[in-house]
Amino acid sequence: MDHAILQCNKLMRYRLGVELGTRLRHRYRRCVGAMIMDEEGRILVGRRVNTLPEDAHSWQMPQGGIDGNETPQDALLRELREEVGTDDVTVIASIKPWLYYDLPDALVANFWGGRFLGQQQKWFLVQLNKGAHSINIHTAEPEFHAIEWIEVRQVLDHVVPFKHEVYQAVLRAFLPYVQRAKEDGYGHESLPIIIERLASVA
């Protein structure tokens, strides 16, 4: 199946891997992120385990590290199985460049043995083939203890500030699909010129 590769505007305020150079790139953990959209253009977020209900920023979209020789696509499906209990999805689009964020200095030592300064992420937009009822967050090693479907304008209010720039880039890139879903159900024709159709995800 053809996927759409989104060529993101270089004016967006996130850093691309090519700007970091090889010396620094290995200090950012490789991972994938999934923006799961329903038929009404709402976005799935989950509240992370080991967080307090009153913490307004304890939510995120599904994401996780790329293991060994996995491709980003393989990692995407594995992470979806692990976090939302299903990999029965359609990949609608992906963002071509890797997106980077830094951990706050105070947190670097607490994650991944201090080896990484942050994460480099490959993002995908997906839809569940069997709808929301196929989600099961009670997996072998749960990542979320609650989920919500929210509007795009609400997403940044749910996530930690140090992820805001990456999330802004993701939301901006996938916004044409969200708008299409809200207008007349999901369809991926007549989208803006930033969409480039390719035979496979880069």
C-alpha positions, 0 to 999 in steps of 0.5 A: 500500500502506498503511504504519504510521506510528509515533507515538513516545512523547514521553518518548524522549530524542531531540530532535524538529524542532519543538523546535529551531525554524526557526533551528536546523533548517537546521543539521541535514542531512536524511537517511533511515535504513533498518532492514532486518529479515529474517524472523527479526527480525534487523537488517542493519548494515554496516561502513563503508568506510575503517574498521578491522576492530578498530573495534567502532563502525564499523557502522551501518544504511543511511542517507544524505542527501536530495538536492534535491527528493527525497521521503524515500521517494525518497531511501530507495530511492536510498540502498538501491540505492547501499548494499545494491544493491537497492531491491526492498523493502517499506516496513513502517513509518516514524517520523513525527517527524524524529530529530536527533543532533549530531556531536561538536564535534571532528568538525563541521568534518570533515563537509559543510564544517562547514555542519551540526551533525548530521543530522535523519533520517526512519527506515523499517523495510523488508524485502527482497522477495527476501531476503538474497541480493539484497544486493550491497554491491559497488556503484559507490561502496561504502559498506560493506565487510562486513555482518552480521545481528544481534539488536536487543540487539546493535545499540548495541554496533556503532555510535558513541556519538553515534548511540545516542539516535537508534538507541534511539528507532528500535529502540524504535519498531520493536520490535513488528515485531521481536517479531512476526517472532520469534514467528511470522514477519512479520505486522502485525496485533494490534500495540500502540496506538501504531500508526496506519494511514494511507494514505501515509507522512507 
